[in-house]
């Protein structure tokens, strides 16, 4: 999954569930994001992000892949 798609899913999920979603600051090619009670940094690189990075972002936000499919 690429960063733009992940951010789009997180925004839609926040709107649907009434959660707080803030894209706080961008520094270089990274964006700090608060989603619900979690906070993480999303790399804004081209192409798909590595699976480990994707899973780490979800873990830091307290989400699972199933949560994104809602």
VOMIKE-568050 format. One record per atom (N, C-alpha, C, O): residue number from 1; residue in one letter; atom name; x, y, z. Coordinates in pm, 1 decimal, decimal comma, m for minus. Last residue first. Example, Ala and Ser with C-alpha at 12.3 -4.5 7.8 and 13.67 -1.06 7.14 Angstrom:
% residues 2
(2; S; N; (1285,0; m225,0; 708,0))
(2; S; CA; (1367,0; m106,0; 714,0))
(2; S; C; (1290,0; 3,0; 787,0))
(2; S; O; (1340,9; 113,8; 803,9))
(1; A; N; (1319,0; m569,0; 780,0))
(1; A; CA; (1230,0; m450,0; 780,0))
(1; A; C; (1320,0; m330,0; 780,0))
(1; A; O; (1423,6; m331,9; 846,5))
% end
This chain:
% residues 70
(70; X; N; (m1329,4; m177,7; 723,0))
(70; X; CA; (m1468,2; m145,6; 762,7))
(70; X; C; (m1535,5; m53,4; 666,0))
(70; X; O; (m1651,6; m17,5; 685,6))
(69; X; N; (m1064,4; m225,8; 675,4))
(69; X; CA; (m1160,5; m278,9; 579,6))
(69; X; C; (m1303,3; m243,0; 609,9))
(69; X; O; (m1392,1; m274,4; 530,6))
(68; X; N; (m918,5; m143,4; 888,1))
(68; X; CA; (m918,0; m58,7; 769,5))
(68; X; C; (m1019,6; m102,6; 666,5))
(68; X; O; (m1057,2; m24,5; 579,2))
(67; X; N; (m940,3; m351,6; 1069,2))
(67; X; CA; (m1001,1; m222,2; 1102,0))
(67; X; C; (m1010,8; m132,0; 980,1))
(67; X; O; (m1103,5; m51,6; 970,6))
(66; X; N; (m783,7; m549,0; 955,0))
(66; X; CA; (m929,0; m566,3; 951,8))
(66; X; C; (m1000,5; m434,5; 984,5))
(66; X; O; (m1109,3; m408,8; 932,9))
(65; X; N; (m530,7; m466,3; 1021,1))
(65; X; CA; (m570,8; m456,2; 880,7))
(65; X; C; (m722,2; m469,7; 867,6))
(65; X; O; (m782,5; m408,8; 779,2))
(64; X; N; (m564,9; m276,1; 1325,5))
(64; X; CA; (m530,6; m396,4; 1252,9))
(64; X; C; (m572,7; m376,1; 1107,7))
(64; X; O; (m642,3; m279,8; 1075,6))
(63; X; N; (m431,9; m12,8; 1538,1))
(63; X; CA; (m523,5; m68,2; 1438,8))
(63; X; C; (m474,0; m203,0; 1388,7))
(63; X; O; (m357,8; m239,3; 1406,8))
(62; X; N; (m273,6; 163,7; 1684,7))
(62; X; CA; (m363,7; 72,3; 1755,3))
(62; X; C; (m467,8; 9,3; 1664,6))
(62; X; O; (m579,4; m19,1; 1708,1))
(61; X; N; (m81,9; 307,1; 1566,5))
(61; X; CA; (m213,6; 370,2; 1573,4))
(61; X; C; (m315,6; 283,0; 1645,5))
(61; X; O; (m430,2; 323,5; 1665,0))
(60; X; N; (125,4; 127,9; 1573,6))
(60; X; CA; (140,1; 251,8; 1648,9))
(60; X; C; (7,5; 326,3; 1662,3))
(60; X; O; (m12,9; 400,2; 1758,7))
(59; X; N; (24,4; m66,8; 1395,5))
(59; X; CA; (45,6; m100,6; 1536,7))
(59; X; C; (54,9; 26,1; 1621,3))
(59; X; O; (m2,3; 31,2; 1730,2))
(58; X; N; (30,7; 75,8; 1151,1))
(58; X; CA; (m96,3; 28,6; 1206,3))
(58; X; C; (m84,2; m0,9; 1355,7))
(58; X; O; (m172,1; 35,6; 1433,7))
(57; X; N; (309,6; 111,4; 1131,9))
(57; X; CA; (220,3; 227,3; 1136,5))
(57; X; C; (86,7; 186,7; 1196,6))
(57; X; O; (34,7; 255,9; 1284,1))
(56; X; N; (392,9; m155,0; 1114,7))
(56; X; CA; (436,7; m72,7; 1228,0))
(56; X; C; (347,5; 50,4; 1243,3))
(56; X; O; (313,8; 89,3; 1355,2))
(55; X; N; (283,4; m232,8; 867,8))
(55; X; CA; (236,5; m297,5; 991,8))
(55; X; C; (275,1; m216,4; 1114,5))
(55; X; O; (197,6; m209,5; 1209,9))
(54; X; N; (436,5; m62,8; 699,2))
(54; X; CA; (289,9; m56,5; 700,3))
(54; X; C; (234,6; m115,4; 830,2))
(54; X; O; (149,2; m54,8; 894,8))
(53; X; N; (692,8; m159,5; 749,3))
(53; X; CA; (660,5; m20,0; 777,8))
(53; X; C; (509,7; m2,8; 790,5))
(53; X; O; (461,5; 63,9; 882,1))
(52; X; N; (667,8; m421,7; 653,7))
(52; X; CA; (702,2; m397,2; 793,7))
(52; X; C; (669,6; m255,1; 836,6))
(52; X; O; (623,6; m233,1; 948,6))
(51; X; N; (616,4; m382,5; 377,9))
(51; X; CA; (514,8; m441,7; 465,1))
(51; X; C; (542,6; m415,7; 612,7))
(51; X; O; (449,5; m390,2; 689,1))
(50; X; N; (718,9; m62,8; 241,8))
(50; X; CA; (748,5; m199,9; 282,5))
(50; X; C; (642,6; m250,9; 381,1))
(50; X; O; (586,1; m173,2; 458,1))
(49; X; N; (488,5; 115,9; 29,5))
(49; X; CA; (578,9; 112,1; 145,1))
(49; X; C; (604,7; m34,0; 181,9))
(49; X; O; (520,5; m119,8; 155,7))
(48; X; N; (488,4; 163,3; m324,4))
(48; X; CA; (438,0; 95,7; m205,5))
(48; X; C; (539,4; 99,8; m93,2))
(48; X; O; (659,9; 88,9; m115,8))
(47; X; N; (563,6; 493,9; m457,6))
(47; X; CA; (547,7; 349,2; m460,9))
(47; X; C; (494,9; 293,9; m329,9))
(47; X; O; (461,4; 368,1; m237,5))
(46; X; N; (747,4; 756,1; m296,8))
(46; X; CA; (674,2; 700,0; m410,1))
(46; X; C; (666,3; 548,5; m397,8))
(46; X; O; (751,2; 484,5; m335,8))
(45; X; N; (699,4; 851,7; 48,5))
(45; X; CA; (781,9; 810,9; m63,8))
(45; X; C; (695,3; 755,8; m175,3))
(45; X; O; (582,2; 713,4; m151,4))
(44; X; N; (628,4; 958,8; 298,8))
(44; X; CA; (559,1; 1000,7; 176,9))
(44; X; C; (642,2; 969,7; 53,3))
(44; X; O; (653,7; 1053,0; m36,6))
(43; X; N; (583,0; 774,9; 594,3))
(43; X; CA; (676,2; 817,6; 489,4))
(43; X; C; (599,9; 847,8; 360,4))
(43; X; O; (515,4; 768,6; 318,5))
(42; X; N; (428,1; 884,9; 884,0))
(42; X; CA; (404,8; 813,3; 758,2))
(42; X; C; (504,2; 864,6; 654,5))
(42; X; O; (509,9; 984,9; 628,9))
(41; X; N; (441,6; 837,3; 1225,7))
(41; X; CA; (499,8; 910,3; 1113,7))
(41; X; C; (482,7; 823,4; 989,7))
(41; X; O; (517,4; 705,3; 989,2))
(40; X; N; (176,9; 856,1; 1475,3))
(40; X; CA; (283,1; 789,3; 1401,0))
(40; X; C; (338,5; 882,7; 1293,9))
(40; X; O; (288,2; 993,4; 1274,4))
(39; X; N; (m44,7; 802,2; 1746,6))
(39; X; CA; (33,4; 895,9; 1666,5))
(39; X; C; (145,9; 819,4; 1598,7))
(39; X; O; (203,7; 728,2; 1657,6))
(38; X; N; (m377,5; 732,6; 1876,7))
(38; X; CA; (m240,6; 700,7; 1836,2))
(38; X; C; (m176,1; 809,8; 1753,1))
(38; X; O; (m242,9; 896,9; 1697,3))
(37; X; N; (m641,3; 777,5; 1924,5))
(37; X; CA; (m550,6; 796,6; 2037,8))
(37; X; C; (m404,6; 775,1; 1999,8))
(37; X; O; (m316,1; 797,1; 2082,5))
(36; X; N; (m719,3; 901,2; 1611,3))
(36; X; CA; (m775,3; 848,1; 1735,2))
(36; X; C; (m679,7; 879,3; 1849,0))
(36; X; O; (m641,2; 994,7; 1868,2))
(35; X; N; (m423,1; 984,2; 1482,0))
(35; X; CA; (m548,4; 919,7; 1441,9))
(35; X; C; (m605,5; 852,9; 1565,1))
(35; X; O; (m546,7; 758,5; 1617,9))
(34; X; N; (m186,2; 1204,9; 1369,1))
(34; X; CA; (m259,3; 1159,6; 1487,6))
(34; X; C; (m391,8; 1104,9; 1439,0))
(34; X; O; (m464,0; 1170,8; 1364,1))
(33; X; N; (116,7; 1201,7; 1188,5))
(33; X; CA; (m27,9; 1184,4; 1186,2))
(33; X; C; (m77,5; 1141,4; 1323,4))
(33; X; O; (m19,3; 1053,3; 1386,8))
(32; X; N; (370,7; 1356,3; 1007,2))
(32; X; CA; (328,2; 1312,9; 1140,0))
(32; X; C; (175,6; 1313,2; 1143,4))
(32; X; O; (112,3; 1412,0; 1106,1))
(31; X; N; (533,1; 1256,5; 719,1))
(31; X; CA; (418,8; 1329,0; 772,1))
(31; X; C; (381,0; 1271,2; 907,3))
(31; X; O; (361,5; 1150,4; 920,3))
(30; X; N; (826,6; 1301,3; 521,9))
(30; X; CA; (754,7; 1228,9; 625,4))
(30; X; C; (645,8; 1317,8; 684,5))
(30; X; O; (663,7; 1438,8; 698,2))
(29; X; N; (1022,5; 1421,3; 367,2))
(29; X; CA; (926,6; 1333,4; 300,6))
(29; X; C; (850,0; 1248,1; 401,3))
(29; X; O; (812,3; 1135,0; 370,4))
(28; X; N; (1046,9; 1711,0; 550,1))
(28; X; CA; (1108,4; 1633,2; 443,2))
(28; X; C; (1001,8; 1550,5; 374,1))
(28; X; O; (901,5; 1604,5; 327,5))
(27; X; N; (786,6; 1697,1; 750,3))
(27; X; CA; (927,3; 1734,9; 756,0))
(27; X; C; (998,8; 1647,9; 653,6))
(27; X; O; (1009,2; 1526,3; 669,6))
(26; X; N; (470,0; 1810,5; 827,6))
(26; X; CA; (551,9; 1736,8; 732,0))
(26; X; C; (694,0; 1789,2; 744,7))
(26; X; O; (717,6; 1909,9; 749,1))
(25; X; N; (235,6; 1770,0; 1092,2))
(25; X; CA; (344,3; 1842,4; 1026,1))
(25; X; C; (416,2; 1750,6; 929,9))
(25; X; O; (422,0; 1629,2; 949,1))
(24; X; N; (m31,5; 1652,7; 1133,6))
(24; X; CA; (28,5; 1758,2; 1213,1))
(24; X; C; (134,5; 1837,0; 1138,3))
(24; X; O; (122,9; 1958,6; 1123,5))
(23; X; N; (m324,9; 1568,1; 1053,7))
(23; X; CA; (m195,9; 1555,6; 985,7))
(23; X; C; (m116,1; 1675,5; 1032,7))
(23; X; O; (m130,0; 1785,7; 979,6))
(22; X; N; (m559,1; 1410,7; 1257,5))
(22; X; CA; (m482,4; 1531,4; 1229,8))
(22; X; C; (m354,2; 1494,8; 1157,1))
(22; X; O; (m284,2; 1401,2; 1195,6))
(21; X; N; (m861,1; 1299,9; 1352,3))
(21; X; CA; (m754,5; 1268,8; 1256,3))
(21; X; C; (m685,8; 1400,3; 1221,9))
(21; X; O; (m747,0; 1490,2; 1164,2))
(20; X; N; (m1077,1; 1163,3; 1588,5))
(20; X; CA; (m987,2; 1274,2; 1557,5))
(20; X; C; (m882,1; 1224,4; 1458,1))
(20; X; O; (m821,7; 1119,0; 1478,2))
(19; X; N; (m1375,7; 995,4; 1472,1))
(19; X; CA; (m1246,9; 1001,3; 1541,3))
(19; X; C; (m1170,3; 1127,2; 1503,0))
(19; X; O; (m1195,4; 1188,7; 1399,4))
(18; X; N; (m1617,0; 912,8; 1360,7))
(18; X; CA; (m1612,7; 1031,9; 1444,7))
(18; X; C; (m1485,8; 1043,5; 1526,9))
(18; X; O; (m1487,9; 1095,5; 1638,5))
(17; X; N; (m1623,8; 710,6; 1178,5))
(17; X; CA; (m1634,4; 673,7; 1319,6))
(17; X; C; (m1631,2; 793,1; 1413,9))
(17; X; O; (m1641,8; 775,8; 1535,4))
(16; X; N; (m1603,6; 848,2; 932,9))
(16; X; CA; (m1710,1; 750,5; 953,5))
(16; X; C; (m1733,0; 722,0; 1101,4))
(16; X; O; (m1847,2; 710,5; 1145,7))
(15; X; N; (m1369,7; 999,3; 968,0))
(15; X; CA; (m1497,7; 1065,5; 942,1))
(15; X; C; (m1613,6; 972,8; 975,4))
(15; X; O; (m1710,6; 1014,3; 1038,8))
(14; X; N; (m1181,6; 795,2; 1001,6))
(14; X; CA; (m1201,1; 893,8; 1107,7))
(14; X; C; (m1335,5; 963,8; 1091,2))
(14; X; O; (m1407,0; 985,3; 1189,0))
(13; X; N; (m1199,7; 665,1; 754,5))
(13; X; CA; (m1232,3; 592,1; 877,3))
(13; X; C; (m1261,4; 689,3; 991,1))
(13; X; O; (m1354,9; 668,5; 1068,4))
(12; X; N; (m1107,3; 866,6; 582,1))
(12; X; CA; (m1244,9; 816,1; 569,2))
(12; X; C; (m1289,5; 744,8; 696,1))
(12; X; O; (m1403,0; 761,5; 740,6))
(11; X; N; (m840,8; 888,8; 676,7))
(11; X; CA; (m932,6; 1004,6; 679,5))
(11; X; C; (m1077,4; 958,7; 673,2))
(11; X; O; (m1161,1; 1006,1; 749,9))
(10; X; N; (m742,8; 629,4; 625,5))
(10; X; CA; (m748,1; 678,6; 761,9))
(10; X; C; (m843,1; 798,3; 774,8))
(10; X; O; (m917,4; 808,2; 872,5))
(9; X; N; (m758,6; 623,6; 343,7))
(9; X; CA; (m836,7; 528,5; 423,2))
(9; X; C; (m851,2; 577,9; 567,0))
(9; X; O; (m959,6; 569,4; 624,6))
(8; X; N; (m572,7; 826,4; 283,6))
(8; X; CA; (m711,0; 838,6; 237,4))
(8; X; C; (m802,2; 746,8; 319,9))
(8; X; O; (m910,7; 787,9; 361,1))
(7; X; N; (m338,2; 716,0; 388,0))
(7; X; CA; (m390,9; 839,5; 445,1))
(7; X; C; (m536,9; 860,0; 406,5))
(7; X; O; (m616,6; 906,1; 488,3))
(6; X; N; (m311,4; 493,5; 212,8))
(6; X; CA; (m327,4; 474,1; 357,3))
(6; X; C; (m386,8; 598,2; 422,0))
(6; X; O; (m478,0; 586,3; 503,8))
(5; X; N; (m275,0; 622,9; m34,8))
(5; X; CA; (m390,6; 535,0; m14,0))
(5; X; C; (m416,4; 513,4; 134,8))
(5; X; O; (m531,5; 514,8; 178,3))
(4; X; N; (m32,9; 757,6; 12,6))
(4; X; CA; (m153,5; 833,5; m21,9))
(4; X; C; (m279,5; 750,3; 2,0))
(4; X; O; (m379,2; 801,4; 53,0))
(3; X; N; (150,6; 547,2; 59,3))
(3; X; CA; (116,4; 640,9; 166,0))
(3; X; C; (m12,9; 715,8; 136,7))
(3; X; O; (m94,3; 735,6; 226,8))
(2; X; N; (50,1; 224,5; m75,6))
(2; X; CA; (129,4; 346,3; m74,9))
(2; X; C; (74,2; 444,4; 29,1))
(2; X; O; (m36,2; 425,8; 80,3))
(1; X; N; (84,9; m117,0; 0,0))
(1; X; CA; (0,0; 0,0; 0,0))
(1; X; C; (89,5; 123,4; 0,0))
(1; X; O; (192,4; 126,4; 67,5))
% end
